[in-house]
Amino acid sequence: MDEHNNIEGHDHLPRGCRLINLSEYKDKRGSLSIAEVRNEIPFAIERVFWIYDVPEGETRGSHSHNECAEVVVPVHGAFDMTVDDGITKATVHLDSPHTGILIPAGVWCQLSGFTRDTVCVVMASHPFNASGYIHDYATYKGEIIEAVPYDQSMADAWNAFVAKSKNGTFLFHRNYMDYHADRFVDCSLLFYKKKELVALLPANYKREERTVYSHGGLTYGGFVLSEKISVADTMQIMSCAMEWMKLTLGAEHWIYKPVPHIYHNAPAEEDLYALFRQEATLEARGVSSAIDNRHRISMQELRKRGVRKAANNNVTYTESTDLKSFWNILETVLAGRHGCTPVHSIDEIERLKATFPDNIRLFVAEADGIPVAGTLIYETRTVAHAQYIAASDYGRSIGALDGLFAHLIAEVFASKPYFDFGISTEQGGRYLNEGLAFQKEGFGARAVIYDTYTIKL
């Protein structure tokens, strides 16, 4: 029986499991199969053992490993391998000495249905460690991640988690996400392990595209993670999310925008590895320009001349609450130069600023008491991000923006780890506005990447 045609229970295998075809060579002398590290075996082999003389009706395995991955091959005879990640369960009939199965750490496995004289070889990624096993299925199930769809009754728990997470920002606060709830079908998820909330996924669903976005209304999205989270947990969370999207929504694709590293309060790139393991495709790469205030690069002479010009014209800098005056400048610039309007209406941005006064801040450059340039800053724990930037024709002629940014970088946000000017790319990163990037780099900013991935569900 060919194991490729005998996967029971699901049309796919649990998280990380896959069949491995080993090279086979036949001639008149017999057959030879080969398993090589980095080719067929996706890990360095630390231990090899084999199972044989299994009595009729007996089973082997019935455990999961905390760290160890294995490749199991029936070098003689046949048996059934049941693999279970707590969400997806499948049974594979293995009967070929040139086909094995990869069982990653954290997946429950059981071998049964051994034919007479079966010999099974197991190649393992770690040496034997008795404490690295879970033998009780109920205990194993207790370690499984559970996905729970968000509803409004969970807002307080959601917001409290964002505040203490290692990569969350106020953009993930429900009062920010829900300001445009009428435009998006929310399908956000909360993930629990042992009844403790360990991760969030801000997300929306486009039914006509059968696509989940994380998130379509935000600059970035992706998982919001607990400080306790491990790489293995994050891989399980991603598998859990994918399974939920397929079974509950009937989704076929997931667009994922990870939180750029400058917004992390602690290292939080577990999701990037999980994306790699799920063979996600990089669809877009935006190039932003950010200043690392801990290692500041000197400002270029052209920008310094702009700062001096502003000083010579007695330009002053202040924090303002007059959003309407700045919005008039912004709308004029966007309409005249780019033929577009701001993403936010003035009513929306005034409402958001009233809700997040410590995070959304307007700074303006004034000449004779009149605003001639400004930037709306989105402030997080680690980043001052210029969400909107605009100057009137007169403001540009007197270097008002150069002076304003020099003031913000050197004085207002000098202690903030990063000052981010935003992206200078279009068309998913396939076009770079070199003039705009040059202007930002003139302040000492350098490239920070905003990526977008597609996961096929």
BABATI-934960 format. One line per 8 residues: for each residue y, z, x of C-alpha. Coordinates in steps of 0.2 Angstrom, whole numbers, plus 5000, padded with zeros to 4 digits. Each point is the difference from the previous one (the first is absolute). Layout:
<recs>
Y Z X ~ ... $
</recs>
This chain:
<recs>
5000 5000 5000 ~ 5017 4995 5007 ~ 5012 5015 5000 ~ 5015 4989 4998 ~ 4994 4997 4982 ~ 4995 5018 4996 ~ 5015 5011 4999 ~ 4998 5011 4984 $
5013 5009 4990 ~ 5015 4991 5006 ~ 5005 4983 5007 ~ 5007 5007 5015 ~ 4996 5014 5012 ~ 5009 5017 5002 ~ 5015 5003 5011 ~ 4997 4993 5017 $
4982 4996 4998 ~ 4994 4982 5004 ~ 4985 4990 5004 ~ 4998 4995 5019 ~ 4991 4984 5004 ~ 4992 5002 5018 ~ 4997 4985 5011 ~ 4982 4994 4999 $
4991 4988 5012 ~ 4983 4993 4996 ~ 4988 4989 5010 ~ 4982 4999 5003 ~ 4999 5016 5009 ~ 5007 5010 4985 ~ 5017 5006 4993 ~ 5014 5010 5009 $
5015 5008 4991 ~ 5015 5007 5009 ~ 5013 5014 4996 ~ 5015 5000 5012 ~ 5015 5012 5000 ~ 5016 4992 4995 ~ 4991 4985 4993 ~ 4987 5006 4986 $
5003 5019 5003 ~ 5018 5005 4996 ~ 5000 5016 5010 ~ 4994 5007 5017 ~ 4982 5005 4998 ~ 4997 5019 5005 ~ 4983 5002 4993 ~ 4985 4990 4994 $
4985 5007 4990 ~ 4986 4993 4989 ~ 4991 5005 4985 ~ 4982 4996 4997 ~ 4984 5006 4992 ~ 5009 5005 4984 ~ 4988 5005 4986 ~ 4999 4991 4984 $
5014 5006 4988 ~ 5010 5010 5013 ~ 5018 4997 5003 ~ 5011 5002 5016 ~ 5018 5002 5002 ~ 5008 5009 4984 ~ 5016 5005 5010 ~ 5016 4994 5006 $
5008 5001 5017 ~ 5018 5007 5003 ~ 5003 4989 5016 ~ 4985 4990 5004 ~ 4998 4982 4995 ~ 4983 4991 5000 ~ 4992 4983 5000 ~ 4982 5001 4992 $
4988 4986 5003 ~ 4982 4998 4993 ~ 4991 4993 5016 ~ 4984 5000 4990 ~ 4996 5002 4982 ~ 5012 5003 4986 ~ 5009 5014 4991 ~ 5015 5002 4988 $
5016 5007 5006 ~ 5012 5009 4987 ~ 5018 5002 5006 ~ 5013 5010 4990 ~ 5018 5004 5004 ~ 5002 5010 4984 ~ 5008 4985 4991 ~ 4989 4985 5003 $
4981 5002 5002 ~ 4988 4986 5004 ~ 4982 4998 5005 ~ 4995 4987 5013 ~ 4983 4994 5004 ~ 4998 4997 5019 ~ 4985 4991 5006 ~ 5006 4989 5014 $
5000 5005 5019 ~ 5015 4990 5002 ~ 5011 5008 4986 ~ 5007 5017 5001 ~ 5012 5010 4990 ~ 5016 5009 5006 ~ 5002 5018 4993 ~ 5017 5007 5005 $
5004 5018 5001 ~ 5003 5009 4983 ~ 4987 4989 4991 ~ 4985 5008 4992 ~ 4984 4991 5004 ~ 4981 5001 4995 ~ 4985 4990 5005 ~ 4986 4998 4989 $
4986 4988 4994 ~ 4992 4999 5018 ~ 4987 4987 5001 ~ 4984 5004 5011 ~ 5003 5000 5019 ~ 5019 4998 4998 ~ 5010 5003 5016 ~ 5019 5003 4998 $
5012 5001 5015 ~ 5017 5009 4999 ~ 5014 4997 5012 ~ 5013 5014 4999 ~ 5018 5001 5005 ~ 4999 5019 5005 ~ 4987 5012 5008 ~ 4990 5011 4988 $
5011 5014 4993 ~ 4991 5011 4987 ~ 5017 5006 4993 ~ 5006 4982 4997 ~ 4989 4997 4985 ~ 5002 5004 4982 ~ 4983 5002 4992 ~ 5005 5006 4982 $
5006 4986 4989 ~ 5010 5012 4989 ~ 5009 5005 5016 ~ 5002 4982 5005 ~ 5008 4996 4983 ~ 5012 5014 5002 ~ 5007 4992 5015 ~ 5003 4983 4991 $
5017 4995 4996 ~ 5005 4998 4982 ~ 5013 4988 4994 ~ 5011 5006 4984 ~ 5012 4988 4992 ~ 5018 5007 4999 ~ 5008 5005 4984 ~ 5017 5008 4997 $
4992 5017 4998 ~ 4996 4999 5019 ~ 5018 4997 5005 ~ 5003 5018 5007 ~ 4984 4999 5010 ~ 5003 4983 5007 ~ 5018 5004 5005 ~ 4995 5017 5009 $
4986 4990 5010 ~ 5013 4987 5005 ~ 5012 5013 5006 ~ 4986 5008 5012 ~ 4991 4984 5005 ~ 5000 4993 5017 ~ 5007 4983 4995 ~ 5008 5002 4983 $
5019 4996 4997 ~ 5011 5002 4985 ~ 4996 4982 4995 ~ 4983 5007 4994 ~ 5008 5014 4989 ~ 4996 4996 4982 ~ 5019 5001 4995 ~ 5003 4985 5012 $
4984 4990 4997 ~ 5002 5002 4981 ~ 5018 4994 4999 ~ 4994 4982 4998 ~ 4984 5005 4991 ~ 5004 4987 4987 ~ 4997 4986 5013 ~ 4983 5006 5006 $
4983 5004 4993 ~ 4997 5016 5010 ~ 4982 5003 5006 ~ 5003 5014 5013 ~ 4986 5011 5006 ~ 4998 5017 5005 ~ 4985 5004 5012 ~ 4991 5017 5000 $
4987 5008 5012 ~ 4992 5016 4995 ~ 5013 5001 4986 ~ 5014 4999 5013 ~ 5013 4986 4999 ~ 4999 4991 5017 ~ 5008 4983 4997 ~ 5011 4990 4988 $
5001 4981 4997 ~ 5016 4994 4992 ~ 4995 4983 4991 ~ 5003 4988 4986 ~ 4989 4986 4993 ~ 5004 4982 4995 ~ 4987 4996 4988 ~ 5004 4981 4999 $
4997 5000 5019 ~ 4985 5013 5000 ~ 5009 5008 5015 ~ 5005 5018 5004 ~ 5016 5002 5010 ~ 5004 5016 5010 ~ 5014 4999 4995 ~ 5008 4985 4993 $
5017 5009 4997 ~ 5001 5009 5017 ~ 5004 4995 5017 ~ 4983 5007 5006 ~ 4985 5009 4991 ~ 4983 5003 5005 ~ 4991 5017 5001 ~ 5010 5016 5001 $
4990 5012 5010 ~ 4996 5019 5002 ~ 5002 5007 5018 ~ 4982 5005 4998 ~ 4993 4982 4998 ~ 4988 4992 5012 ~ 4996 4982 5004 ~ 4984 5001 4991 $
5008 5008 4985 ~ 5012 4986 4999 ~ 4987 4987 5001 ~ 4991 5008 4986 ~ 5017 5001 4990 ~ 5002 4981 5003 ~ 4983 4996 4994 ~ 5002 5012 4985 $
5017 4991 4995 ~ 4992 4983 5002 ~ 4985 5005 4989 ~ 5012 5007 4986 ~ 5011 4984 5001 ~ 4985 4989 4997 ~ 4991 5010 4987 ~ 5015 5006 4990 $
5013 4986 5002 ~ 4989 4985 5004 ~ 5011 4997 5014 ~ 4996 4987 5014 ~ 5013 5004 5013 ~ 5010 5014 5007 ~ 5017 4998 5008 ~ 5003 5014 5012 $
5016 5005 5009 ~ 4997 5014 5012 ~ 5014 5013 5004 ~ 5008 4994 5016 ~ 4997 5013 5014 ~ 5018 5005 5002 ~ 4999 5009 4983 ~ 4985 5010 5005 $
5002 5019 5003 ~ 4984 5000 5010 ~ 4988 4986 5005 ~ 4994 4992 4984 ~ 4992 4983 5004 ~ 4983 5004 4993 ~ 5003 4987 4987 ~ 5002 4986 5013 $
4983 5003 5007 ~ 4993 5000 4982 ~ 5008 4984 4997 ~ 4992 4992 5015 ~ 4983 5007 4995 ~ 5003 4992 4983 ~ 5004 4983 5008 ~ 5017 5000 4992 $
5011 4985 5004 ~ 5018 5001 5007 ~ 5010 4991 4988 ~ 5018 5004 5005 ~ 5009 5008 5014 ~ 5018 5005 4999 ~ 5010 5004 5015 ~ 5012 5014 4998 $
5012 5007 5014 ~ 5000 5018 5003 ~ 5009 5012 5013 ~ 4989 5014 5007 ~ 5013 5013 5003 ~ 4989 5009 5012 ~ 5000 4985 5011 ~ 5016 4992 4996 $
5003 4982 5008 ~ 5018 4997 5004 ~ 5011 4990 4988 ~ 5004 4982 5005 ~ 5018 4995 5005 ~ 5003 4989 4985 ~ 4997 5015 4989 ~ 5011 5011 5010 $
5014 4988 4998 ~ 4998 5001 4982 ~ 5001 5019 5001 ~ 5016 4999 5010 ~ 5007 4987 4988 ~ 4997 5012 4985 ~ 5008 5014 5010 ~ 5015 4989 5004 $
5002 4997 4981 ~ 4999 5019 4996 ~ 4984 4998 4990 ~ 4993 5016 4994 ~ 4983 5005 4994 ~ 4994 5012 4986 ~ 4986 5004 4989 ~ 5005 4994 4982 $
4994 5002 4982 ~ 5009 4984 4995 ~ 4985 4989 4998 ~ 5009 4987 4988 ~ 5013 4995 5014 ~ 4986 4998 5012 ~ 4990 4990 4988 ~ 5014 4988 4996 $
5000 4996 5019 ~ 4981 4999 5001 ~ 4999 4988 4984 ~ 5014 4989 5007 ~ 4991 4998 5017 ~ 4983 4997 4993 ~ 5006 4988 4987 ~ 5011 4990 5012 $
4989 5000 5015 ~ 4982 5000 4993 ~ 5002 4996 4981 ~ 4991 5016 4994 ~ 5004 5017 4994 ~ 4995 5018 5006 ~ 4982 5005 4995 ~ 5007 5015 4991 $
5014 4999 4987 ~ 5015 5012 5002 ~ 4993 5010 4985 ~ 4983 5002 5008 ~ 5007 5005 5017 ~ 5012 5012 4993 ~ 4986 5008 4990 ~ 4989 5001 5016 $
5014 5007 5010 ~ 5003 5014 4987 ~ 4981 5004 5001 ~ 4999 4999 5019 ~ 5017 5005 5006 ~ 4993 5006 5017 ~ 4990 4984 5003 ~ 5011 4987 4994 $
5017 5000 5008 ~ 5015 4988 5001 ~ 5010 4999 5016 ~ 5016 4989 5000 ~ 5013 4993 5013 ~ 5017 5000 4993 ~ 5016 4992 5005 ~ 5016 5008 4993 $
4989 5010 4989 ~ 4991 4984 4992 ~ 4982 4997 5003 ~ 4997 4985 5010 ~ 4982 5002 5005 ~ 4985 5012 4996 ~ 4982 5004 5001 ~ 4989 5009 4988 $
4988 5011 5009 ~ 4982 5005 4995 ~ 4997 5016 5009 ~ 4983 5007 5003 ~ 4994 5014 5011 ~ 4998 4988 5015 ~ 5011 4984 4996 ~ 5017 4996 4995 $
4997 4983 4992 ~ 5014 4988 4996 ~ 4995 4994 4983 ~ 5016 4990 4997 ~ 5013 4993 5012 ~ 5016 4991 4995 ~ 5017 4997 5007 ~ 5015 4990 4992 $
5007 4986 5009 ~ 5014 5011 5007 ~ 4988 5013 5004 ~ 4990 4988 5011 ~ 5016 4994 5008 ~ 5004 5017 5007 ~ 4983 5006 5005 ~ 4998 5012 4986 $
4981 5000 5000 ~ 4998 5001 5018 ~ 5011 5016 5000 ~ 4991 5007 4985 ~ 4983 4998 5007 ~ 5005 5007 5017 ~ 5007 5015 4991 ~ 4984 5003 4990 $
4988 4997 5015 ~ 5010 5011 5012 ~ 5006 5014 4988 ~ 4993 5001 4982 ~ 4982 4996 5004 ~ 4999 5004 5019 ~ 4986 5012 4997 ~ 4990 4989 4989 $
4985 4993 5009 ~ 5004 4982 4994 ~ 5014 4990 4993 ~ 4993 4984 4992 ~ 5010 4985 4996 ~ 4987 4991 4989 ~ 4991 4984 5001 ~ 5007 4984 5007 $
4985 4989 4994 ~ 4997 4989 4985 ~ 4985 4990 4993 ~ 4988 5014 5004 ~ 5006 5001 5018 ~ 4998 4981 5003 ~ 5019 4998 5002 ~ 5010 5012 5012 $
5019 5000 4997 ~ 5004 5001 5018 ~ 5019 5003 4998 ~ 4997 5015 4989 ~ 4986 5007 5012 ~ 5012 4997 5015 ~ 5014 5010 4991 ~ 4988 5015 4997 $
4993 4999 5017 ~ 5018 5001 5007 ~ 5000 5018 4994 ~ 4985 5004 5011 ~ 4987 4997 4985 ~ 4983 4993 5004 ~ 4986 4993 4989 ~ 4990 5011 4988 $
4987 4991 4989 ~ 4999 5000 4981 ~ 4982 4993 4996 ~ 4992 4993 4984 ~ 4981 4999 4999 ~ 4989 4992 4987 ~ 4983 5008 4996 ~ 4987 4990 4991 $
4992 5011 4987 $
</recs>
